[in-house]
Amino acid sequence: MTRRDVGDPSHDANDATRPHDARIRVAVVDDHEMFRAGVIATLAPSFDIVGQGADVEGSIAMIAATKPDVVLLDVHVPGGAGGGGTEILLKSHPLSPDSAFLALSVSDSPQDVGSVIRAGARGYVTKTITGADLISSIKQVHEGYAVFSPKLAGFVLSVFQGAPGGAASGTGTAPGFMGGFGGAGAYGAVGADAGYGAPVHDDELDRLSAREQEVMRLIARGYTYKEVAAELFISIKTVETHMSAVLRKLQLSNRTELTRWAADRRIV
């Protein structure tokens, strides 16, 4: 690492309280114990893991107490008022204003992405990400950059560029979006313009529990039962049980009809 002279303009007051080479302090929020343990094992050599949470209330308290640099946040977390990761973010941000939030979820639906980004998350990656890419994403979020999985980046950019006053109009908004995007500004407006800003109220979708929706989305994307089980850290038998409930509640006969149903609602 190159030494910087005190007189260097890039030297700032933060260096007096935090060493330039200090390890990033990370908290992990996920209600699946095995997945959370695997993530922590992956991150521990590169970061200081200062806390973990499995529900809304406990995670908010943990973030307030530890004040991590980066919070790795699952979107669907039980407890609280039912707001999941979005609720955690909204309630813990005032308690730890310097923490950056990176969503890590099995879901890549526009509704889930829009919800946490509007709440203030600095990025959103899916659980198919590799360990090396996850480490890199945490570092980038800590440095102030917006980070999205490739598929999500395409969605976000296409929506953003089509919004009034966005990149397509040449107003210079795009650089601010990509470098240090804070979540509650430009994307919130873009989401509303694109039809993704408000929560979707679908009577049929609302019949499904959060776990059933996770299973439904993966099956609708073409995952096998075995792949869904591995992704969600549940048994194949549990996947079959959830899938049966999904088909019964939605009054569908098979996964082909389910895929068409989900595609019609643009939730896959």
Helices and strands as residue ranges (DSSP letters): H 14-17, E 25-29, H 33-43, E 48-53, H 56-66, E 70-73, H 84-92, E 100-105, H 110-119, E 123-126, H 131-142, E 147-148, H 150-161, G 167-169, H 173-178, H 186-194, G 205-207, H 210-220, H 225-232, H 236-250, H 255-264
